[in-house]
Amino acid sequence: MVNWRTLIIGFILAIILSEFLGILGLSVGAAFGINGGNIGQIIGYILATAYVGYSINGNYINGAIYGVIIGFIGGLLSLIIAGAIFGTFEVTTTSIMVLVIQSILYGIIGAVGGIIGFIISVYFSVKERPVV
């Protein structure tokens, strides 16, 4: 069964964190003369999908599957939103191909983040306390 609550929270986190950290990465990168926007977006997706992998009950496969879903669909939405906000998105064959390729990459990043979240949940899970 699909955990819609965690999926929706993951989408919202992915879009907000990727846009915020992307803008922050551009600002910090401009000070050092590098382009840090993509790095900020990648960090945002890893954090959001790690949360989802941590919140999902199950195994690392569930964390990876939810991470891929959030990474792919969230990647599409955040790239379209960023293009609409900054006025840089034009519908051409090249832009659609770039959008699909970047969404696939965000899906892979989401799978890695989901697995990381599952690993964190395993190692930091609350152990049963002995009865005193």
C-alpha angles and dihedrals in degrees: 000000000000117000097221096178093059091041093054093045088049092052092049092046092046094052096042095043095044093050094043095045090042091057090043090049091052091051095047092041091053090058091055097036097249135109106250098164096097092045090054091050092049091051089049092054093046091052094047095046092043087058090051093047088050093049098045118093113224135048138317091277090063090049091050094047094050089044091053092049093050093042096050101041094033089049091055093048097044093048091050091046092048091048091049094047095048095035094235100117116103122171105240133135091256094050092049091050091049089048092052094045093048090047090053089050091049088050090056090046088049091053090052091048092049091052091048089051091051091049090050091050091051096049097041100038117132110260121215112266119226115253111250 
